[in-house]
Amino acid sequence: MVTRTRLRAPELRGRGWLNTGGRELSLADLRGRVVVLDFWTFCCVNCLHVLDELRPLEERYADSLVLVGVHSPKFEHEADPDALAAAVERYAVHHPVLDDPELVTWQAYTARAWPTLVVVDPEGYIVASMSGEGHAHGLSVLVEELVEEHRAKGTLREGDSPYTPPPAPSTALRFPGKAVSLDDGSFLVSDTTHHDVVHLEADLQTERRRFADHEGDGPGRLNEPQGLLLLPADVAGRVGYDVVVADSVNHQVKGLRLADGAWTLLAGTGRQLRERSGSGPALRQDLSTPWDVAWYIDRVVVAMAGTHQLWALHLAADPAENTVAVLAGTTAEGIRDGAADEAWFAQPSGLAASADGTRLWVADSETSALRSLDLTDDGFTVTTHVGAGLFDFGHRDGAAGQALLQHPLGVTVLPDGSVAVSDTYNGAVRRFDPVAGEVTTLANGLREPSDAVVERTDDGETRLVVVESAAHELVRIPLPDKATRVDGLAHQTQRPRTELAPGPVRLEVTFTPPTGQKLDHRWGDPTRLMVSATPEALLREGAGSAQGLTRELVLDPSVVDGVLHVSVQAASCDGDPVTGEVPEHAACHLYQQDWGIPVVLVEGAPGALTLDLRGTS
């Protein structure tokens, strides 16, 4: 238990509010209610997981709890108020949202990571700060305690939420995600927030059919479908379905037979993966936000955005015999090339295999990078072609080593072997030429393009059908004879750097289990800490993975600045209230978070870094 001075919650300040009917909110307006502040940014898949975790809490304590989203953007595009309003709709955020583009409230609450949750009691004091996922149970216990305490004190004020829903828009498609072309010139598109797969005629507007089951609870019940894969004909004939669908929020992969609309569950239990690995029978394996799918080396490769990995799904004639295994990525978030099992990704969101099937292109969104997976004599290897790191982005063409993207979600192989990148937050389609090692711009002025499909006309012209997600439509763009070059600005995420002393630094992650739970020591230390750095030379000592929540680091003073990557897990279970022992079949919960902490080394700065996984006061 970490005891702290009781602190008044700082005021909520930003550019404006969403979901309040135009009303400005203050902490004084919320006095008497339990308030949970959710610091998020809409690019962050972990933030989307937390939104889903909090929905039952919002419903259960609707009279006494106010959830407030504080949107503190990572990318330049996310600071656009129209883009934020679209994201609030896209992700079904049904509570007030403070627009904090200058990170004013973020800094006032000393947030260090997305997502961060801060609990404020009915008297306006901070009582807890938490980072990462898995806090739903602990939050529920804490909110219940605060409600009972302040009801007894007479300081609880129950009533209606300040949430005011905006007018409901209506378009044929709503935030479509991915598309594939069929042999007859028609298209399938994932109509993400309508929770459908739609078959469109070649005119890109006329609907031939919608595929989904909105009434039952079988495999046809979709929740924000994303990636689509049209299987090779021989494979489709063997397995009995034509299309593989990444059903992102259901954490499942499904098969669709176009002839009769029949659905088959291929992988996933419907539960989000909480561990950092997985393999074996596909129908018994939890997944984490599968975002795209591609056919590569006789397997379905799944972009597992939620764990920053690529997985391989082997399809058997009987789905019960399908298997999955991690293909690439350690779950650490960032850019690291080399052997696939040691590589780092950051929310891979787009996949495309080369025409000869030897290379898999990857749009690695959180690092604003174009990367590839190749099978070599030494096994699978990962290479970065465009992109610098988690906090570097922009719109700049030229030599690949200097070019910049901004949160790309899609990648498409062009007939000449070059690659079109759906550069989502730049509103552009970019082209990477792997022979010349150059990046150019094919199209500008699009609204969050998330995927593209190559189309050949009868007269031999090649063009792209682009999924313009925030415009809610598919559009055609020609492939120009000569692409343009944009020499735009380079950007870095404007988060304040943490000053640390060069040399020895003590890292501590605080974790206080919820009331009624204990750390589960039955099989050893239930905590694990993984530490690394970019550049690697920043960390002289202390890198690696080991049990425990503290680590002695040594930072190299010659490096000056960089990013500390800290990943943590802690498992706590229901314990006996008297003895503290954990029963054999106790309910257990896994808490985890990944931090990327920008640091600068300054003589005389603190020699300690404390991060809250679940800190209370």
C-alpha positions, 0 to 999 in steps of 0.5 A: 500500500502506497500512502500519499498526501491527499490531493485536490483534483486539478481543474479540467481545462482544454479547448472545449467539450463534446457530448455535453450539448455545448455545455462547459463542465467543471469539477464543481459541476461534478461535486458529489459524484464519483468521477473517473477521468479516462486519459485517452487518444483515439489511435491507441488500441489499448485505449479502445480496450479500456472504453469497452471495459468501462461500459458496464461500469457506466451502466451499473453506477449511472446515478453516482458515477460520471466518466469523463474522457480527457482526449490528449492526442498523440498525433497531429491529426488527432488534435483536429476537432472534427477528427476527434468528433468523428472518433467519439462517434466511431468508438461509441463514446457515450460520456462527456469528453474534454478536448485537451489538444495542448495536454494541459489537463494531461500535465496537470494530472501528471499522466505518463501513458495512454490509457491512464485512469484517475478516480476523484471522490465526491469531495474532489480529491484524487483517490487512485491513479491507474495505467493500462488495461484490466482495471474494470473489476478493481474500479468497480470495487473502488467505486462501490466503496466510495459510494457507500462511504459518501452516502453515509457521510451525506456527500454523495449526490446522485442524479442524471449524467451530464452526457448529452448525445449528439444527433445520430448521423445516417449514411449507407456505410459508417466508418468502413475499414477494409475492402477486397475485390471479387472476380466479377468487379464487385467489392466486399467492404467491412462496414465497421460501425454498422457491424456488417460486411457489405457486398457492393456493386462495381459502382461502389454504391449499390448494395447487393447484400449485407452479411451479418446476424444482428439478432442471434449470438452465433458467429454472424454477430459482428462487432466492428469488423475490419480486415477481409481476405478472399481465400485462394479458390482451392483453399476456399473449396477445401474449407467451405468458405470464401472470405476470412474476416477479422472481427476486431471487438469480438476478438475473433476471426471468422469465415464467410461463405458468399453463396448463402451467407453462412458464417464459421468461427475460425479462431478466438473465444470471444474473450480478449487475450490478457497473456502475452503469448498464445498458440494451439487450438484456434477455437480455444485461444483468446485473441486481442483485436485482430485488425487485418488478415492476409494469405502468406505462405499457406497460412492466414496471417493475422495483424494482432493489433492488441498485442503488437504481433503477427499471428499465423492461423492454419486452416483445416477442413474441420474448424475444430482442428484450426491452430494458431501461433505467434509468427512475429513480435514479442508484444513489446511496443516499438520498432526493432528489426531482425529475427521475427521472434525478437522483433517489436511492432506497434499496433500492426493494422494493415497486411499485404503479400507480395505478388510472388508470396515471398514478402508480407508488407505491414502497415505498423500504425503506432510507429508510423512505419512501413515494414515487412516480414520475409522468409530467409534461410535463417527463418522469418525476419522483420525489416523497417523500410519507412519509419523512425519510432513511436513518437516521430511522424509527418508527411515527407517524401523522398529517400525512405530513410528520411520519409515520414508517415502518420499512423498508416492503417493499410498497405496494397501491393501495386502491379509493378511491385511497389507498395501503396500505403494508406497514410491514414492521418495524413489523408493521403495515399503514398507509394514506396518503391523498394527498388529506388528506396523512395517515397512519393505521394499518389493522392492527397485530401482524403479523409482517413483512408484505411485501405485500398484495392487495385482495379484494372479497367477494360482498357488496361488502366490501373487505378485504386479503390480507396476506403475513405473511412471518415468520409464513409465511402469507397472512392476511385483514384487514378494512379498518376503517371508521375507521383508528386513529392511532398516536403512536409514538416516532421513532427514529434509527439509533444509530451513533456520529457521526464528529467532523470539523473544520469547513472543509477536510477531506481524504477518502481511500479506501484500496484495496490490490489483492489479490496478483497484481492491479494497478489497470487504467490501460489506459484511464485512472484505474480509480477513481471517487469520488462525494461528496454530503451530506444536507443538501446545504448541509453540503458547500460544496466537493467534491461530485460524481463524479470519478476518484481516491480522494482528495477535498478537501472543505469542510464548512460550520460553520453546518450542524453535523451531517449525513450524508456520502454517499461512493460508490467504485469501483475496478477491478483486474486480474491483472497481470504479477508482474515488470513489473506490466503488465496483459495485454489479456485479464486477469481483472478485478474491480470493487470498490465501496461506498456509505457514509452517514457520520453526521458532527458538526462540532467545532472541533479535530476531525480534518481528515481522513476515511479509509475502507477499500475494501480496506485491509491491514496 
